[in-house]
Each structure stands twice: as structure tokens, then as C-alpha cells.
Amino acid sequence: MPTASDRRTFAIISHPDAGKTTLTEKLLLFGGAIHLAGEVKARGAARRARSDWMKIEQQRGISVTSSVMTFEREGVTFNLLDTPGHEDFSEDTYRTLTAVDSAVMVIDVAKGIESQTRKLFEVCRLRNVPIITFVNKVDREGRPVFETLDEVADLLQLDVTPMTWPVGMGGAFEGIYDLRSNRLLLPEGPSREFQGKVVETTGLDDPKLDELLSAEGLANLREDAELAMAGYAEFDGEAYRNGDLTPVYFGSALKEFGVDSLIKALAEYAPPPRPQPAEPAPVDPSNPEVTGFVFKVQANMDPNHRDRIAFMRLCSGTFKRGMKLIPSGHGKPIAVHSPILFFARERELADEAFPGDIIGIPNHGTLRVGDTLSERADVRFTGLPNFAPEILRRVALKDPTKTKQLRKALDDMAEEGVTQVFYPEIGSNWIIGVVGQLQLEVLLSRLDAEYKVAAGLEPAPFETARWVSSEDPADLKTFADLNRTAMAKDRDGNPVFLAKSAWEVGYVADRYPNVRFAATRER
């Protein structure tokens, strides 16, 4: 009988080009979810991993939307949430990280910790999400291993425990040594991939190693491993689960080194579903009542059916197909007849699901990001914010007869978190707000591909936005009346102040001390 303790719900975080998409594919391959890794060796469109299905992702070779993939191995169900690595997608990525219990941080051995990796790590730290580190591309030239480990320890303020160690790097790469199980993984074939050749040893002094490795490679391995085991913290499962320590695995996703060790580490060390922050109290997975929250909405995953899928993280109880749940958004029970389990765009009906599972709920705009679903409407999950946009643009419609379609498209994408939409109090030009430049490209691409709406973007007279509120409604009304040309409503009708600069935000906030100017709004 499956239980919550069998679930491992995790995300992969990294800087672009660190190899996250390749690692995702290889995890699916090793987990038995796919049978060919041909996409990685192929060229053109076939090269994109199965998780990158949107048109712009295939054109640019990057992940710009979060996908969910489920696979099973040795009695453990893994729910892998593939997050966008591009720096412009912090908002969607943040919300996805609210739905996981642990994360794998991928680092390019030649580049170390890059800016986006650090940003995503800080998001994980806010929620004490435990992290396993995977140092990728050791079959290429890279920085010294100790330099990489010390950077993780110093920059991220984490204890590090190397679990495996590369024997050489780049042209001198000879394999991976597992420091805990004393196994040596060796490359085979002309492309020097890992094809399953594992040698059991009694330790680093085993004479077998003299026959398998070069004299220089073995001498360096023995010296470095001895230093590492003496100089770094021993692995402590509790410290890892508290987010204070990261076990470090070395490998090459492309050459399939270290992938199996990573899956085993997730199964053995990563936490099963954890209590989720909620009001009036955190929700424990053992709670018998079904609860969950929507962390993402995706429209048009299948353009032929114009569908809309709400991604729900199940937090407690055993979900059964057909049961009725009450969304916090409007309080009317909805029957969930066609819940979906995902493999990227492929899907199958889910008859039941357990805490930690991610299920898709088809709906027609009734479910939104941040909604809580429960058997009783007395709980609300917290911590899924909207962020103040850093770029504002006016939308210029090329065909005025398509105004209705444009409104529908902008509302859909605002629901998904791709953009935010602001409706000014004065003037008819709608303003969209995004966190990063790439979201504008995604917006135009999807308007054209999915809604058949041709539109352009024009500069807006504003630079940023703040949600405004006050304990005294009269203070808020006075402020809004005096600043009507800069006031707008978001798609929920909340008042928003549009500012020409960050300086103006500070200046106006000083003049109206009874009005609160918020850079985030919890959904």
C-alpha cells in the first residue's frame, strides 16, 4: 500500500547551462520513466528534453515553465518538478519551490556557483528546503575539487560532505569513487560513458585500484580523499534535513556518471512530505482530511483542447478520484473527476494520490495560483506571493477587433503567473508587468501561437508597481483620489500604485505614512 513516506518530491535548481535539463532526462532514464536518452544525442527539435514542450523552449533550448514528472524506483515514488533556470523566471520558480520537500542543486564544475544558483538557493533557505549538491561535467576540464567544495561552504554558509570523488578531470578523467560504499565507477566505450562497470573495493588501499587506475590518478585520489574525509564534516542526516549540510556528489549527467548515486541518495536521505505552513496551523501529512494548494496554473498544454490545468500539491489525506474539494477562492465545492498525473506533457488519470504527489486538475478558470483545496473550508496555505514587477509595458493590439481575445489571453496568463495585468483608472491601455525580460518574449510568443492575437509592446510611463493598503479606508481613498493618474487595479481588483521610479515609491511613501506600499502580495 503506497503511503506518504514513499514519496520524494523535489526540484532541480541551477544556473542556465549547468546541465539541469540533461540531468532531468537521465534521472527519468535511470528511474525507468523513459527508455531512450536519444534526445540528448540528437540534433534540432529532437534534442530538447521531454520536459521542455512549449514552442519558445524548443526554439531557444531553455526551460521557461515548470514541468512535473513522476517516476517510481524500488518502491519509492519520485515527483520531480523541473524549474526554469533562466534568471528571468524567479517568480514561477519561487512558487514551484514552495511545493517541494527537497532540492538538487546542479553546479558546473568549471563555473562554480553562479548568480542564479545563489538566488534559488536563498529561496530554498527561506523555507529550510534541504539540498543535495550535484557537481556536473567532471568529464570536462574544471576547477579543483577543493575549490568547488570550499565555495559551496563559504558562499552558501553550509557544511559540505563529499559523498563521491572524481578520479581526474577532463582529459585525465578515469572514473568516480564512492567514498561511502568504496565502489569505483569506470568509463567504457569510445565515448567513455558509464555503462554499469562498478568495481567493489575494500577501501582506497585495495591493491585492485593499482590495476584499474593510472599511478598519478590513484595517488591523487588517495591524497585528496584522505584530506577531504579529515577536513569536511561527516554526513549527518538530521543536519541535511534541517538545511544546514549538503552532501556533494560529482558526476557527468551527459556521460551518466553519478546519476544512479543521486537517485539512491534522494531515496535514502531526502525527506518524505513535510508539514506545510498554513492558517490556523501547519498541516501535517498524517492529517486524514485531504488538503492541497495550487502552486501553478498552465493553460493550453494541449492546444487542440484549449485546456487549463491547475497543479496541486497534495499536503494531507488520501485523494480519490471524484471526491469533492472546496477551493478557498470561492468556497463552492468542486468535484475532481479527471485528476491527472504528469510526465511532462503526457498524462494519465490518477485514481488516487498521496501527500507529496502533484496532481493536475482540469478547470475553466475556477482555480488560481495560491488557492487552497480542502474537504472543509477551514484551512488556508500560506507563503505563495506575487512579486512587484520590475518591467512594465503597454500592450498594443495590431487588430482592434481582437480586444476580447486579448483580454482573455492576458487574464489567462496572469492566472498562470506568466505576467501581471494592471487596468489603469484613467486611460484604456492595459499595462502588463513582469519580473524579467524573457517573460515578455513568452507573452508575445504565446499570444501568437495559442490565441492567434498579434500584439506589440510599447514603453509604459511607469517603471514599477506597489500594492497599496491602509488600516483606515478613508486614508486609502484620499491617497487614491489625489493620485488617480497613477492608480490601477490588478485582475483581482486590488488597488495598485504605478510609479515612475523606485525613488518615487520612496518619496510618495514618506508623504503618506498611513498607506502601506507592498512589493509582494500573498495570493
Residue pairs with C-beta under 8 A, 6 or more apart in sequence:
2 77
2 354
3 354
4 272
4 273
4 285
4 286
4 354
4 355
4 356
5 272
6 75
6 76
6 77
6 272
6 354
7 76
7 77
7 79
7 272
7 273
7 354
7 355
7 356
7 357
8 76
8 77
8 78
8 79
8 101
8 102
8 266
8 267
8 270
8 272
8 356
9 78
9 79
9 81
9 99
9 100
9 101
9 102
9 273
9 313
9 356
9 357
9 358
10 78
10 79
10 80
10 81
10 100
10 101
10 102
10 103
10 104
10 266
10 270
11 80
11 81
11 82
11 83
11 96
11 97
11 100
11 103
11 104
12 20
12 23
12 24
12 80
12 81
12 82
12 83
12 103
12 104
12 106
13 20
13 83
13 85
13 93
13 97
13 103
13 104
13 105
13 106
13 117
13 120
13 121
13 124
14 20
14 85
14 105
14 106
14 107
14 116
14 117
14 120
15 85
15 108
15 111
15 114
15 115
15 116
15 117
16 62
16 85
16 86
16 87
16 116
17 108
18 85
18 106
18 107
18 108
18 111
18 114
18 117
18 136
19 106
19 108
19 136
19 137
19 253
19 254
20 63
20 82
20 85
20 106
21 48
21 49
21 51
21 52
21 63
21 82
22 40
22 49
22 253
22 254
23 104
23 106
23 134
23 136
23 253
23 259
23 262
24 49
24 51
24 69
24 80
24 82
25 34
25 37
25 39
25 40
25 49
25 50
25 51
25 253
26 37
26 253
26 256
26 259
27 71
27 78
27 80
27 259
27 262
27 263
28 34
28 50
28 69
28 71
28 80
29 35
29 36
29 37
29 259
30 73
30 256
30 259
30 260
30 263
31 71
31 72
31 73
31 78
31 263
32 71
32 72
32 73
33 69
33 70
33 71
33 343
34 50
37 256
38 46
39 46
39 47
39 48
39 49
39 50
40 47
40 49
40 254
41 47
45 58
47 61
48 57
48 58
48 61
50 69
50 343
50 344
50 345
51 63
51 67
51 69
51 82
51 344
52 58
52 61
52 62
52 63
52 67
53 67
53 301
53 344
53 345
54 64
54 65
54 442
54 446
55 445
55 449
56 64
56 441
56 442
56 445
56 446
57 63
57 64
57 65
62 84
62 85
62 86
63 82
63 83
63 84
63 85
63 86
64 84
64 86
64 89
64 438
64 442
65 84
65 92
65 298
66 81
66 82
66 83
66 84
66 92
66 93
66 96
66 296
66 311
67 81
67 82
67 342
67 344
67 345
68 79
68 80
68 81
68 82
68 311
68 342
68 344
68 358
68 360
69 79
69 80
69 82
69 342
69 343
69 344
70 77
70 78
70 79
70 80
70 341
70 342
70 343
70 357
70 358
71 77
71 78
71 80
71 343
72 78
73 263
73 267
74 267
76 267
77 356
77 357
78 263
78 266
78 267
79 356
79 357
79 358
81 96
81 99
81 100
81 358
83 89
83 92
83 93
83 96
83 97
83 120
84 92
84 93
85 116
86 116
86 436
86 438
87 115
87 116
87 119
87 436
88 434
88 435
88 436
88 437
88 438
88 439
89 435
89 436
89 438
89 439
90 119
90 120
90 123
90 387
90 435
90 436
91 386
91 387
91 417
91 435
92 296
92 417
92 418
93 120
93 123
94 123
94 385
94 387
95 295
95 296
95 369
95 384
95 417
96 295
96 296
97 103
97 120
97 123
97 124
97 127
97 129
98 127
98 295
98 313
98 383
98 384
99 293
99 295
99 296
99 311
99 313
99 358
100 129
101 129
101 130
101 270
101 271
101 272
101 273
101 274
101 356
102 129
102 130
102 131
102 132
102 266
102 270
102 271
103 124
103 129
103 130
103 131
103 132
104 131
104 132
104 133
104 134
104 262
104 266
105 117
105 120
105 121
105 131
105 132
105 133
105 134
105 246
106 117
106 134
106 136
106 253
107 113
107 117
107 133
107 134
107 135
107 136
107 148
107 152
108 114
108 136
108 137
108 142
109 135
109 136
109 137
109 138
109 140
109 142
109 143
109 148
109 169
109 250
110 137
110 140
110 141
110 142
110 143
112 143
112 147
112 148
112 151
113 121
113 151
113 152
113 155
113 156
118 155
118 156
121 131
121 156
124 131
124 243
125 243
127 383
128 242
128 243
129 243
130 240
130 241
130 242
130 243
130 246
130 270
130 271
131 158
131 243
131 246
132 240
132 246
132 247
132 249
132 262
132 265
132 266
132 269
132 270
133 152
133 160
133 246
133 247
133 248
133 249
134 248
134 249
134 250
134 251
134 253
134 258
134 262
135 145
135 148
135 248
135 249
135 250
135 251
136 251
136 252
136 253
137 252
137 253
137 254
138 166
138 169
138 173
138 176
138 250
138 251
138 252
138 257
139 169
139 170
139 173
139 187
139 192
139 252
139 254
139 255
139 257
140 169
140 170
140 252
141 169
141 170
141 171
142 148
142 169
142 170
145 162
145 165
145 166
145 169
145 224
145 228
145 250
146 224
146 227
146 228
149 160
149 162
149 228
149 232
149 248
152 158
152 160
152 246
152 248
153 159
153 160
156 246
158 244
158 245
158 246
159 232
159 233
159 239
159 244
159 245
159 246
160 232
160 233
160 245
160 246
160 248
161 232
161 233
161 234
161 235
161 236
161 245
161 246
161 247
161 248
162 179
162 228
162 232
162 247
162 248
162 250
163 178
163 179
163 180
163 235
163 247
163 248
163 249
163 261
163 265
164 176
164 177
164 178
164 179
164 248
164 249
164 250
164 251
164 258
164 261
165 176
165 177
165 179
165 221
165 224
165 225
165 228
165 250
166 173
166 175
166 176
166 177
166 250
167 173
167 174
167 175
167 176
167 177
167 184
167 213
167 217
167 218
167 220
167 221
168 174
168 214
168 217
168 220
172 216
172 217
173 187
173 192
174 186
174 187
174 213
174 214
174 217
175 184
175 185
175 186
175 187
175 212
175 213
175 257
176 184
176 185
176 194
176 250
176 251
176 257
176 258
176 261
177 183
177 184
177 185
177 204
177 221
177 225
178 184
178 185
178 261
179 225
179 228
179 229
180 235
182 200
182 201
182 202
182 203
182 204
182 206
183 198
183 199
183 200
183 201
184 198
184 199
184 201
184 209
184 212
184 213
185 194
185 197
185 198
185 257
185 258
186 194
186 197
186 198
186 199
186 212
187 193
187 194
187 197
187 255
187 257
188 194
188 195
188 197
189 195
191 255
192 255
193 255
193 256
193 257
194 252
194 255
194 256
194 257
195 256
199 208
199 212
201 208
201 209
204 221
204 222
204 225
204 226
205 222
209 218
209 221
210 218
213 221
233 239
233 245
235 245
235 247
236 245
237 269
239 245
240 246
240 247
240 269
241 269
241 271
247 265
247 269
249 258
249 261
249 262
249 265
250 257
250 258
251 257
251 258
251 259
251 261
251 262
252 258
253 259
272 285
272 356
273 285
273 315
273 355
273 356
274 285
275 282
275 283
275 284
275 285
276 282
276 283
276 293
276 313
276 315
276 381
277 381
277 382
277 383
278 291
278 315
278 372
278 379
278 380
278 381
278 382
279 379
279 380
279 382
280 378
280 379
283 291
283 315
283 316
283 379
283 381
284 316
285 315
285 316
285 355
285 356
286 316
287 316
287 317
288 316
288 317
289 316
289 317
289 374
289 375
289 376
290 314
290 316
290 317
290 318
290 319
290 323
290 325
290 373
290 374
290 375
291 314
291 315
291 316
291 317
291 372
291 373
291 374
291 375
291 379
291 381
292 312
292 313
292 314
292 315
292 319
292 325
292 359
292 372
292 373
292 374
293 312
293 313
293 315
293 370
293 371
293 372
293 373
293 381
293 384
294 310
294 311
294 312
294 361
294 367
294 368
294 369
294 370
294 371
294 373
295 311
295 312
295 313
295 369
295 384
296 310
296 311
296 369
296 416
296 417
297 308
297 309
297 310
297 311
297 367
297 368
297 369
297 415
297 416
297 417
298 308
298 309
298 311
298 416
299 306
299 307
299 308
299 309
299 412
299 413
299 415
299 416
299 450
300 306
300 307
300 308
300 446
300 450
301 307
301 309
301 345
302 345
303 449
303 450
307 362
308 362
308 363
308 364
308 365
308 412
308 415
309 340
309 360
309 361
309 362
309 363
310 360
310 361
310 363
310 367
310 368
310 371
311 358
311 359
311 360
312 358
312 359
312 360
312 361
312 373
313 356
313 357
313 358
314 353
314 354
314 355
314 356
314 357
314 358
314 359
315 355
315 381
316 355
317 355
317 375
318 352
318 353
318 354
319 336
319 339
319 350
319 352
319 353
319 354
319 357
319 359
320 351
320 352
321 336
321 337
321 338
321 339
321 349
321 350
321 351
321 352
322 335
322 336
322 337
323 335
323 336
323 375
324 333
324 334
324 335
324 336
324 375
325 333
325 334
325 336
325 373
325 374
325 375
326 332
326 333
326 334
326 373
326 374
326 375
326 376
326 377
327 334
327 366
327 367
327 371
327 372
327 373
328 371
328 372
328 373
328 374
328 377
328 380
329 366
329 367
329 368
329 371
330 366
331 377
334 363
334 366
334 367
336 361
338 349
338 362
339 349
339 350
339 353
339 359
339 360
339 361
340 347
340 348
340 349
340 350
340 359
340 360
340 361
340 362
341 347
341 348
341 349
341 350
341 353
341 357
341 359
341 360
342 358
342 360
347 360
350 357
350 359
353 359
361 367
361 373
365 411
365 412
365 415
367 373
368 415
368 523
369 384
369 415
369 416
369 417
369 523
370 384
370 522
370 523
371 523
372 379
372 380
372 381
382 522
383 522
384 522
384 523
385 520
385 521
385 522
385 523
386 417
386 420
386 520
386 521
386 522
386 523
387 435
387 519
387 520
388 433
388 464
388 465
388 466
388 467
388 518
388 519
388 520
389 420
389 433
389 434
389 435
389 464
389 465
390 434
390 435
390 436
390 464
391 433
391 434
391 435
391 436
391 437
391 440
392 422
392 431
392 432
392 433
392 460
392 462
392 463
392 464
392 465
392 498
393 431
393 432
393 434
393 440
393 457
393 458
393 459
393 460
394 429
394 430
394 431
394 432
394 457
394 458
394 459
394 460
395 406
395 410
395 429
395 430
395 431
395 432
395 455
395 456
395 457
395 458
396 455
396 456
396 457
396 458
397 403
397 406
397 453
397 454
397 455
398 454
398 455
398 456
399 453
399 454
402 453
402 454
405 451
405 452
405 453
406 430
406 447
406 451
406 453
406 455
407 430
408 451
409 446
409 447
409 450
409 451
409 453
410 419
410 421
410 430
410 432
411 421
411 491
413 419
413 443
413 446
414 420
414 421
414 491
415 491
418 434
418 439
418 442
418 443
418 446
419 432
419 433
419 434
419 439
419 443
420 432
420 433
420 434
420 465
420 490
420 491
421 430
421 431
421 432
421 433
421 490
421 491
422 430
422 431
422 432
422 433
422 465
422 488
422 489
422 490
422 496
422 498
423 430
423 431
423 488
423 489
423 490
423 491
424 430
424 431
424 487
424 488
424 498
425 480
425 484
425 485
425 487
425 488
425 489
426 484
426 485
426 487
431 460
431 462
431 488
431 498
432 443
432 457
433 465
434 440
434 443
440 457
443 457
444 455
444 456
444 457
447 453
447 454
447 455
448 454
460 498
461 500
462 486
462 498
462 499
462 500
463 499
463 500
463 501
463 502
464 498
464 499
464 501
464 502
464 505
465 488
465 496
465 497
465 498
465 499
466 496
466 497
466 499
466 505
466 517
466 518
466 519
467 490
467 494
467 495
467 496
467 497
467 517
467 518
467 521
468 476
468 479
468 480
468 495
468 496
468 497
468 515
468 516
468 517
468 518
469 476
469 495
469 515
469 516
469 518
470 476
470 479
470 514
470 515
470 516
471 514
472 514
475 512
475 514
475 515
476 495
476 515
479 512
479 515
480 487
480 495
483 497
483 508
486 497
486 498
486 499
487 495
487 496
487 497
487 498
488 495
488 496
488 498
489 495
489 496
490 496
494 521
497 505
497 508
497 517
499 505
499 508
505 517
508 517
509 515
509 517
